[in-house]
Every structure is written in C-alpha cells, then in structure tokens.
Amino acid sequence: MTGSSSSGAGDIKARMLIVVTGPLTTEVRLRQPKGVFVVYIQRGATWDMIPSDAATLRQVVTIGPGSKPTEMKWTWRGSDPSTITWGRGGAEKHEAPGSAR
C-alpha cells in the first residue's frame, strides 16, 4: 500500500509505504508522516517505521482484518473504509475510499 498527502500550507508532501507480510489479526493505527517518506513493515504482531525517528502527524492510517481471512480493511482521516482482498496471485480487488460526508 502506498499513499501521499500534504498538510498545512506550502508544497511539503509526505509519502508512506505500508508492507503487510501476513494476515492481520488486530487493528493497527500507523501515524502519517510529516513532510518525509516513511516505510511501515509488519513483523508478526509488531510494526517498524523506517526511519524510526521520522516526524509524524497526529492523523493515522488504520488497517485491520476484514470479514474474511483474505481481506484487509483500511481508512484514513476523511475517507470511508476500504477493503483489499487477496487471492493466490496477489491483490484481486481494491475498493478505493471515497470522501467521508
């Protein structure tokens, strides 16, 4: 999963890459980066942020298990929840989030 956002004034952009290495059993909230590029890597039940000292915002991306073992739910501030479904060949379906109203 990748995403980009901007916050505040100016042209400062932030990017994040989320690497999911196995099924999600609990919900996790990953803080959005502030003007930098970060990578989140799932390592079992824990998550590493690289670089570990990157500036972050209070806003989070929330990811967690879906209703089926092959699904993952995710959302961020201002978006509706989305679902990613995996099959044998990788991600089969991606429902992009819409704006929350």
Secondary structure in CASP SS format (residue, H / E / C, confidence):
PFRMAT SS
TARGET T0000
AUTHOR 0000-0000-0000
METHOD secondary structure of the structure
MODEL  1
M C 1.00
T E 1.00
G E 1.00
S E 1.00
S E 1.00
S E 1.00
S C 1.00
G C 1.00
A C 1.00
G C 1.00
D C 1.00
I C 1.00
K E 1.00
A E 1.00
R E 1.00
M E 1.00
L E 1.00
I E 1.00
V E 1.00
V C 1.00
T C 1.00
G C 1.00
P C 1.00
L C 1.00
T C 1.00
T C 1.00
E C 1.00
V E 1.00
R E 1.00
L E 1.00
R E 1.00
Q E 1.00
P E 1.00
K C 1.00
G C 1.00
V C 1.00
F E 1.00
V E 1.00
V E 1.00
Y E 1.00
I E 1.00
Q E 1.00
R E 1.00
G C 1.00
A C 1.00
T E 1.00
W E 1.00
D E 1.00
M E 1.00
I E 1.00
P C 1.00
S C 1.00
D C 1.00
A C 1.00
A C 1.00
T E 1.00
L E 1.00
R E 1.00
Q E 1.00
V E 1.00
V E 1.00
T E 1.00
I E 1.00
G E 1.00
P E 1.00
G C 1.00
S C 1.00
K C 1.00
P C 1.00
T C 1.00
E E 1.00
M E 1.00
K E 1.00
W E 1.00
T E 1.00
W E 1.00
R C 1.00
G C 1.00
S E 1.00
D C 1.00
P C 1.00
S E 1.00
T E 1.00
I E 1.00
T E 1.00
W E 1.00
G E 1.00
R C 1.00
G C 1.00
G E 1.00
A E 1.00
E E 1.00
K E 1.00
H E 1.00
E C 1.00
A C 1.00
P C 1.00
G C 1.00
S E 1.00
A C 1.00
R C 1.00
END
